[in-house]
Amino acid sequence: MNILILGSGGREYALAWKIAQSPKTEKLFIAPGNAGTGTLGVNLPIETTEFENIKKAVVEYDIDMVVVGPENPLVAGIHDYFLNDEYLKNIKITGPLKAGAMLEGSKDFAKQFMLKHNIPTAAYQTFNHENLEQGYAFLESLKAPYVLKADGLAAGKGVLILDDLEKAKAELKAMIEESKFGDASAKVVIEEFLSGIELSVFILTDGNSYVILPEAKDYKRIGEGDTGPNTGGMGSVSPVPFANKTFMDKVESKIIKPTVEGLKKDGIPYQGFIFFGLINVDDEPYVIEYNCRLGDPETESIIPRITSDLVDLLEAAADGTLDKQSIKIDDRYAATVMLVSGGYPGKYEKGKTISGLNSVNNCILFHAGTTTDVESLEVKTSGGRVLAVTALGNNLKEALNTAYQNVEIIQFEGKNFRTDIGFDL
């Protein structure tokens, strides 16, 4: 099969790395890709929401399957675009239709869906400029800390957790009336704060059946001990020690099954990944959020633990035959440490030369924000999150030690990383 992956980050590199290993993969294309994906397949200079250019590439390169990495094209309706096109409608595509992508595209939609299908989540209300005063009153009725979420997509940065009531009111006003997160915060979901430990659970579904992928825990804040501003993710580990069989059975019966069944009952066809952002509160799982794709950097920890052929699973999800597939998982631990540009998640410089890429051992380097200099052929930084270093080990400590040994080998000006991934486990 000729396969096209859409996206340019560490998640897409991890998917490309795994898909390239399948005997079913004939030619692999990544749009737009990065310096790393260019060594696994052919990078195409097409952005993920340029649907017409994606169609041209599908026709030109005789693509059989499209795997959508990020959320933006899904929420914008790329799957619908394919189904409504005479040529594209028979191409296999991983990722839900626009209606299913609303699980991530609108926090309010997701909360209503959970309420309707009795899926455990925090109590909430939604506000806009018409009922802003009621929003202030709702904040007054809650105990600190206060959780404010932009309704729409805000690149993982639209969630605020605040300890001060007046500050929470000011931020609510800034989000709604001053467009702090653009159109994404025209509506804001305020919810009660749940205290517990978070984890990410993933499934691949064809709309009827599903397979559960390895779970992971990611570390969002820039600073040690989970301090400082949120980022796209500074590292992840898999498996998660507290996610034992008893806990995961609860996750499946109370959350995964009702979600897949709920989509069916609501007439929303769904073929692709569902990411459940969960919190463990006294050994009970609650949903914090849904995503309509795999997480990043969790993908860089879970993909190396999947020993099954991923293309078989993706094909079955597209064909509606996932009930005939099973998934095999490596028992070892995976630890991922993200190397980021100095200044990230604020302002940072690009174009820094990266050294040591060929000197690492016993690890996998997943490129994220990298590019190849056309003249010198040097690999340079091109984003905030630059490289994910993933290592496997017989226990978490071993995996982390190997990852950190390799982190020291890679160098670029301004390199930053967290030294405490997995500290709370």
C-alpha positions in Angstrom: 0.0 0.0 0.0 1.0 3.6 -0.6 0.3 5.5 2.7 0.2 9.2 3.4 0.6 10.5 7.0 -0.6 14.1 7.6 1.4 16.1 10.2 4.9 17.2 11.1 5.5 16.5 14.8 6.8 13.7 17.0 3.5 11.9 16.9 3.7 11.7 13.1 7.3 10.6 13.2 6.4 7.8 15.6 3.5 6.7 13.3 5.8 6.9 10.2 8.5 4.9 12.1 6.0 2.1 12.9 4.1 2.1 9.6 7.5 2.0 7.7 8.1 -1.4 9.4 5.0 -3.0 8.0 5.5 -5.4 5.0 2.2 -4.0 3.7 3.8 -0.5 3.3 5.1 0.0 -0.2 5.7 3.7 -0.3 5.3 6.2 2.6 4.7 9.9 2.3 4.4 12.5 5.0 2.9 16.0 4.6 4.6 18.2 5.6 6.8 16.0 7.8 10.2 17.0 9.4 13.9 16.2 9.1 13.3 12.7 10.6 10.3 11.6 8.6 12.3 12.5 5.4 14.5 9.5 6.3 11.5 7.1 6.5 9.6 8.2 3.4 9.0 11.2 1.2 8.1 14.6 2.7 5.5 16.6 0.7 5.4 20.4 1.3 1.6 20.4 2.0 -0.1 21.7 5.1 -2.6 19.4 6.9 -5.6 21.6 6.1 -4.8 22.2 2.4 -7.5 19.7 1.3 -7.2 20.3 -2.4 -3.4 19.9 -2.4 -3.8 16.7 -0.3 -6.2 15.4 -3.0 -3.7 16.2 -5.7 -1.0 14.2 -3.8 -3.4 11.3 -3.2 -4.0 11.2 -7.0 -0.4 11.8 -8.1 1.2 9.2 -5.7 -1.6 6.6 -6.0 -2.3 6.7 -2.2 -4.3 3.9 -0.7 -4.5 5.1 2.9 -4.3 8.4 4.7 -3.5 8.6 8.4 -4.4 11.9 10.0 -2.1 12.9 12.8 -3.3 16.2 14.3 -6.7 17.4 15.2 -7.1 20.5 13.0 -7.8 18.7 9.7 -10.2 16.3 11.4 -12.2 19.2 13.1 -12.1 21.0 9.7 -13.7 17.9 8.1 -11.1 16.2 6.0 -12.8 12.8 6.3 -16.1 14.4 5.1 -14.1 16.0 2.2 -12.9 12.5 1.2 -16.3 10.9 1.4 -17.9 13.7 -0.7 -15.3 13.3 -3.5 -15.9 10.8 -6.3 -12.2 9.9 -6.5 -11.3 10.0 -2.8 -14.3 8.3 -1.3 -12.7 4.8 -1.5 -9.4 5.8 0.0 -9.0 4.4 3.6 -8.7 7.2 6.1 -7.8 7.1 9.8 -9.7 9.7 11.7 -13.3 10.5 12.4 -15.8 12.6 10.4 -16.3 16.2 11.5 -19.3 15.2 13.7 -17.1 12.7 15.7 -14.1 15.2 15.8 -16.4 17.5 17.8 -15.5 15.4 20.8 -12.3 17.4 20.7 -13.5 20.4 18.7 -15.9 21.6 21.3 -15.5 21.1 25.1 -19.2 21.9 25.5 -20.2 19.2 23.0 -18.0 16.7 24.8 -19.4 17.6 28.2 -23.0 17.3 26.9 -22.2 13.9 25.3 -20.7 12.6 28.6 -23.7 13.8 30.6 -26.1 12.2 28.1 -24.4 8.8 28.2 -23.6 8.7 32.0 -19.8 8.9 31.5 -18.1 10.1 34.7 -16.7 13.7 34.4 -16.5 16.9 36.5 -19.6 19.0 37.0 -19.6 22.0 34.6 -21.5 24.9 33.0 -20.8 26.7 29.7 -20.8 30.5 29.3 -20.5 33.1 26.6 -20.8 37.0 26.3 -24.6 36.7 26.8 -24.4 35.1 30.2 -21.0 36.3 31.5 -22.5 37.5 34.8 -23.9 34.0 35.5 -20.4 32.8 34.8 -19.1 35.0 37.6 -21.8 33.6 39.9 -21.0 30.0 39.0 -17.3 30.6 39.9 -18.5 32.0 43.3 -20.4 28.8 43.9 -17.2 26.6 43.4 -14.3 26.0 45.6 -10.8 26.9 44.4 -8.9 26.0 42.2 -11.1 27.1 39.3 -10.9 25.4 35.9 -11.6 27.4 32.8 -11.5 25.8 29.3 -11.8 27.4 25.9 -14.6 25.6 24.1 -12.7 25.3 20.8 -9.2 24.2 19.7 -6.5 26.3 21.3 -3.4 24.1 20.5 -3.4 22.6 24.0 -3.1 26.0 25.7 -6.8 26.8 26.3 -7.1 25.5 29.8 -6.5 27.6 32.9 -6.4 26.4 36.5 -6.5 29.3 38.9 -6.5 29.5 42.7 -7.8 33.1 43.1 -11.5 33.8 42.5 -11.0 37.4 41.3 -8.2 36.3 38.9 -10.6 33.5 37.6 -13.3 36.1 36.9 -10.8 38.4 35.1 -9.5 35.5 33.0 -13.1 34.5 32.1 -13.7 38.0 30.9 -10.4 38.0 28.9 -11.3 34.7 27.3 -14.8 35.7 26.3 -14.7 39.4 25.7 -11.1 40.0 24.8 -10.7 36.8 22.7 -7.7 35.6 24.7 -7.7 32.3 22.7 -9.3 33.8 19.6 -12.6 32.3 18.4 -11.8 29.2 20.5 -12.8 31.1 23.7 -16.0 32.7 22.5 -17.6 30.0 24.7 -15.9 28.9 27.9 -16.5 25.7 30.0 -16.1 26.2 33.7 -15.8 22.9 35.7 -15.2 21.7 39.2 -11.6 20.8 40.0 -10.9 17.1 40.4 -8.0 16.2 42.6 -6.1 13.1 41.5 -3.4 11.8 39.2 -3.9 11.9 35.4 -3.3 9.4 32.6 -4.0 9.0 28.9 -5.9 6.0 27.5 -6.2 5.4 23.8 -8.3 3.2 21.6 -8.6 2.6 17.9 -12.2 2.0 16.8 -14.1 1.2 13.6 -17.3 2.5 15.2 -18.4 -0.9 16.5 -15.3 -2.8 17.8 -12.2 -1.3 19.3 -8.7 -2.3 20.5 -7.2 -0.6 23.6 -3.6 0.7 23.0 -1.1 1.0 25.8 -1.9 3.7 28.3 0.5 6.5 29.1 1.1 9.5 31.4 2.4 12.8 30.1 4.0 15.8 31.7 2.6 19.1 30.4 4.3 21.8 32.5 7.7 23.3 31.5 9.2 23.1 35.0 10.4 20.4 37.4 7.7 19.0 39.7 5.0 20.1 37.3 5.5 23.8 37.7 5.3 26.8 35.3 3.3 27.2 32.2 1.7 24.4 30.1 3.5 23.1 27.0 2.5 20.6 24.3 4.2 18.0 26.6 7.7 17.5 28.0 7.7 13.8 28.2 5.7 10.6 28.9 5.9 7.1 30.3 4.1 3.9 29.5 2.7 1.7 31.2 1.3 3.7 34.1 1.9 1.7 37.3 -1.4 2.6 39.0 -3.4 1.6 35.9 -3.7 -2.0 37.0 -6.3 -4.5 35.7 -8.9 -3.5 38.2 -8.6 0.2 37.3 -8.5 -0.5 33.6 -11.6 -2.7 33.8 -13.4 0.3 35.3 -12.1 2.5 32.5 -13.4 0.1 29.9 -16.8 -0.5 31.4 -17.5 3.1 32.6 -15.8 5.1 29.9 -14.7 3.3 26.8 -17.7 1.2 26.1 -20.3 3.9 26.9 -18.3 6.3 24.6 -18.3 3.9 21.6 -21.9 2.9 22.2 -22.9 6.6 22.7 -21.5 7.6 19.4 -23.4 4.8 17.7 -26.7 5.7 19.5 -26.2 9.4 18.4 -25.7 8.3 14.8 -22.1 9.5 14.7 -19.9 7.2 12.6 -16.4 7.0 14.1 -13.3 5.4 12.5 -10.0 6.3 14.1 -8.3 7.0 17.4 -10.0 8.2 20.6 -7.8 9.7 23.3 -9.3 9.7 26.8 -7.7 12.2 29.1 -8.5 10.7 32.5 -8.0 11.4 36.1 -7.8 8.8 38.9 -9.8 10.1 41.9 -9.6 7.5 44.7 -9.3 4.6 42.2 -12.3 5.9 40.2 -11.7 7.1 36.6 -13.2 10.4 35.4 -12.9 12.0 31.9 -11.1 15.3 31.8 -11.2 15.6 28.0 -11.5 13.7 24.7 -9.2 14.0 21.8 -10.0 12.7 18.3 -6.4 11.6 17.6 -3.4 10.2 19.4 -1.6 12.4 22.0 1.8 13.9 21.8 4.3 13.0 23.4 2.3 9.9 24.6 2.5 8.4 21.1 6.3 8.4 21.3 5.9 6.1 24.4 3.1 3.9 23.3 4.0 3.2 19.6 7.3 1.4 20.5 5.3 -0.9 22.8 2.9 -2.1 20.1 4.3 -5.2 18.6 1.4 -5.9 16.2 1.5 -4.6 12.6 -0.1 -1.1 12.9 -1.1 -1.1 9.2 -3.2 -4.2 9.8 -5.0 -2.4 12.6 -5.5 0.8 10.7 -6.8 -1.1 7.6 -9.3 -3.0 9.8 -10.5 0.2 11.5 -11.2 1.7 8.0 -12.9 -1.5 6.8 -15.0 -2.1 9.8 -13.3 -5.4 10.6 -11.5 -4.6 13.8 -13.4 -7.4 15.7 -11.1 -9.8 13.7 -7.9 -8.2 15.0 -6.1 -8.3 18.3 -3.3 -6.1 19.6 0.0 -7.4 21.0 1.9 -5.2 23.5 5.5 -5.3 24.7 5.6 -5.7 28.5 8.6 -3.4 28.9 8.4 0.2 30.1 8.9 3.1 27.7 10.1 6.5 28.8 10.1 9.6 26.5 12.0 12.8 27.3 11.3 15.9 25.1 14.1 18.2 24.2 12.8 21.8 23.6 14.1 25.1 22.4 15.3 27.7 25.0 12.4 30.0 25.8 9.7 27.5 24.9 6.7 27.7 25.5 7.3 31.4 25.2 9.4 33.0 22.4 12.2 30.9 21.1 14.7 30.9 18.3 14.8 28.5 15.4 17.7 27.3 13.1 20.0 25.9 15.8 22.3 23.1 14.5 21.7 19.8 16.3 24.7 17.5 17.0 24.9 13.9 18.3 22.0 12.4 16.4 24.2 9.6 15.1 25.9 8.9 18.4 22.9 7.7 20.5 22.3 4.1 21.3 19.6 1.9 22.8 16.9 4.5 22.1 14.6 5.8 19.4 14.8 9.5 18.4 11.5 10.8 17.3 11.9 14.1 15.4 9.4 16.8 16.2 10.5 20.4 15.4 13.4 19.7 13.0 14.3 20.6 9.5 17.2 19.8 7.1 19.2 22.7 5.9 19.1 22.5 2.1 22.7 23.7 1.6 24.7 22.2 4.5 22.3 19.2 5.0 22.6 19.8 8.8 19.6 19.0 10.9 18.4 22.2 12.6 15.7 23.2 15.1 12.4 24.5 13.6 10.0 24.3 16.5 9.5 24.6 20.3 9.5 20.9 20.9 12.5 19.6 18.9 13.2 15.9 19.6 11.6 13.1 21.7 14.1 10.6 23.1 12.4 7.3 23.9 14.0 4.2 25.6 12.6 0.9 26.6 13.6 -0.9 29.9 12.5 -3.8 32.1 11.3 -1.3 34.6 10.6 2.5 34.6 13.9 3.4 36.2 15.9 1.5 33.6 13.9 3.1 30.7 14.4 6.6 32.2 18.1 6.1 32.8 18.7 5.0 29.2 16.6 7.9 27.9 18.5 10.5 30.0 21.9 9.0 29.0 21.0 9.7 25.4 19.6 13.1 26.1 23.1 14.2 27.2 24.6 13.1 23.9 22.3 15.4 21.8 23.3 19.0 21.8 21.9 22.3 20.3 22.1 25.9 21.5 19.4 26.6 24.2 18.5 22.9 24.7 16.1 22.5 27.6 14.4 19.4 29.1 12.9 18.2 32.3 15.0 16.0 34.5 12.1 14.6 36.5 9.9 12.7 34.0 8.1 9.9 35.9 8.9 11.6 39.3 5.4 11.1 40.7 5.2 7.4 39.9 
